[in-house]
């Protein structure tokens, strides 16, 4: 069974600093997709970034980037120049190609200190 | 702008009552999903639909049903609400043109069953 593990229930970072959130997953599939979602206090789930497993290049979206280590089944999220608005729960998620089922980790609560 | 909405945003009901949560999207997405979010579990898939008249069970479907009579709506019904169904419910949709297309989430409905 596919599982997604976020080993850090909580993280904190100083404003303008960089923080990395960890995610590992377990799968025997070769075609899959990985996602990071942000959930602020408003509870809205917002897509931050996604990575296709067949792509070797790490995805980047402005201040957000990932370190995708396929052999290690690791998919960490780096937030650069952290802002107060980045404070939220962050969920790592996995989906097999051709499947509709998103498997989520339990989340990491990120606090940004001014 | 196209969007996905859920109603009500908050609902309190009693054990044994039937409850229906609405989900409406204006993206013309063919795939729609319902998740529940509980502390310590992340998000778990309840039901999903690939299109009109199609519905499929997810990971935690017992006690829930859905119907898809048009592209825009996927209502979730709790036939006889139980206290274990107290949760936050998220609807999501995806336009499955390419295998990697992302799910977009509604704002969530907080349901309390007393």
Interface residues (C-beta under 8 A of the other chain):
Chain A: X4 X31 X33 X35 X37 X42 X43 X44 X45 X46 X47 X50 X52 X91 X93 X97 X98 X100 X101 X102 X104 X105 X106 X107
Chain B: X31 X33 X35 X40 X41 X42 X43 X44 X45 X48 X50 X56 X58 X59 X88 X90 X92 X94 X96 X99 X100 X102 X103 X104 X105 X106 X107 X108 X110
